[in-house]
Amino acid sequence: MNSDTHLQVLGISGSLRIASFNSGLLRAAQELAPDRMEITIFDIKELPLYNGDVEAQGDPSSVIALKSAIRDADAILFATPEYNWGTSGALKNAIDWASRDRQEGSLMGKPSTIIGAGGRAGTGRAQMQLQLNLAETGSVVMVKPGVLVQAFAPQQFDSEGNLIDKQTKELLRKHLDEFTKWIFQLVRPREFVRHACEMDTSA
Ligand SMILES: Cc1cc2nc3c(=O)[nH]c(=O)nc-3n(C[C@H](O)[C@H](O)[C@H](O)COP(=O)(O)O)c2cc1C
């Protein structure tokens, strides 16, 4: 478990594009995260396709790094694009590898949430599919308030995929605030009560 005062959140983008809107959402999340939350981004582009034969020889270094980053985190923030009504193959593959870890701190029981940008439905269908995948891993997913961004570049993102839209930033900030409270309620209930009491007395 990490330090008492800070939540360590691991951000994973399902898009490998350099100017990806979803990776841009994660970078914006790093800036907008509440004081008590720190977001580190894990890049999944080096992961090989899941293969039981490769696994039987021992996890490749990128897989070891992924599993260990998940174990070190209090929670996971997934940013998914929508490809053919589902999440990307790259993100599903990362989850398949990660799901093979059953040690303490793995996806089993780990709080997570999903945000996404792209397409006409703002990744709604991809997010639903991802919720199902995560349910099987044992990760506990916060669904509301939700961040579903219908990405209409260049209004919302600049040419490098950085989020520039104020309304979307506000949505993201709200989602991260709720995520923080929810993680404390879920995994740090005693600390949550103490924090709530401190807020009461300072009001
Ligand atoms: C193979 C492929 C399939 C796609 N399928 C859908 C889809 O089913 N629904 C949708 O709304 N957008 C779809 N899109 C559009 C993506 O959601 C959009 O390109 C998005 O910006 C990708 O995320 P990124 O900017 O993070 O790379 C698809 C794009 C690709 C490349």
The ligand as an SDF file (V2000), in Angstrom:
LIG
                    3D

 31 33  0  0  0  0  0  0  0  0999 V2000
  -10.2630    0.5530  -36.7070 C   0  0  0  0  0  0  0  0  0  0  0  0
  -11.1170    1.6950  -36.2140 C   0  0  0  0  0  0  0  0  0  0  0  0
  -12.3970    1.4330  -35.8300 C   0  0  0  0  0  0  0  0  0  0  0  0
  -13.2140    2.4710  -35.3500 C   0  0  0  0  0  0  0  0  0  0  0  0
  -14.4610    2.1790  -34.9280 N   0  0  0  0  0  0  0  0  0  0  0  0
  -15.2190    3.1440  -34.3620 C   0  0  0  0  0  0  0  0  0  0  0  0
  -16.4950    2.8150  -33.8010 C   0  0  0  0  0  0  0  0  0  0  0  0
  -16.9460    1.6830  -33.8280 O   0  0  0  0  0  0  0  0  0  0  0  0
  -17.2020    3.8180  -33.2300 N   0  0  0  0  0  0  0  0  0  0  0  0
  -16.7160    5.1010  -33.1580 C   0  0  0  0  0  0  0  0  0  0  0  0
  -17.4150    5.9680  -32.6140 O   0  0  0  0  0  0  0  0  0  0  0  0
  -15.5060    5.4320  -33.6550 N   0  0  0  0  0  0  0  0  0  0  0  0
  -14.7470    4.4940  -34.2530 C   0  0  0  0  0  0  0  0  0  0  0  0
  -13.5040    4.7960  -34.7440 N   0  0  0  0  0  0  0  0  0  0  0  0
  -12.9960    6.1760  -34.6030 C   0  0  0  0  0  0  0  0  0  0  0  0
  -12.1050    6.2950  -33.3490 C   0  0  0  0  0  0  0  0  0  0  0  0
  -12.9180    6.2360  -32.1930 O   0  0  0  0  0  0  0  0  0  0  0  0
  -11.3280    7.5870  -33.4010 C   0  0  0  0  0  0  0  0  0  0  0  0
  -10.4150    7.4710  -34.4630 O   0  0  0  0  0  0  0  0  0  0  0  0
  -10.6000    7.9320  -32.1180 C   0  0  0  0  0  0  0  0  0  0  0  0
  -10.1190    9.2100  -32.2100 O   0  0  0  0  0  0  0  0  0  0  0  0
   -9.4380    7.0430  -31.8240 C   0  0  0  0  0  0  0  0  0  0  0  0
   -8.8510    7.3850  -30.5750 O   0  0  0  0  0  0  0  0  0  0  0  0
   -7.4110    8.1180  -30.4500 P   0  0  0  0  0  0  0  0  0  0  0  0
   -7.5870    9.5450  -30.9550 O   0  0  0  0  0  0  0  0  0  0  0  0
   -7.1240    8.0800  -29.0030 O   0  0  0  0  0  0  0  0  0  0  0  0
   -6.4480    7.3850  -31.3030 O   0  0  0  0  0  0  0  0  0  0  0  0
  -12.6950    3.7980  -35.2640 C   0  0  0  0  0  0  0  0  0  0  0  0
  -11.3710    4.0370  -35.6820 C   0  0  0  0  0  0  0  0  0  0  0  0
  -10.5860    3.0090  -36.1240 C   0  0  0  0  0  0  0  0  0  0  0  0
   -9.1600    3.2810  -36.5320 C   0  0  0  0  0  0  0  0  0  0  0  0
  1  2  1  0
  2  3  1  0
  2 30  2  0
  3  4  2  0
  4  5  1  0
  4 28  1  0
  5  6  2  0
  6  7  1  0
  6 13  1  0
  7  8  2  0
  7  9  1  0
  9 10  1  0
 10 11  2  0
 10 12  1  0
 12 13  2  0
 13 14  1  0
 14 15  1  0
 14 28  1  0
 15 16  1  0
 16 17  1  0
 16 18  1  0
 18 19  1  0
 18 20  1  0
 20 21  1  0
 20 22  1  0
 22 23  1  0
 23 24  1  0
 24 25  2  0
 24 26  1  0
 24 27  1  0
 28 29  2  0
 29 30  1  0
 30 31  1  0
M  END
$$$$
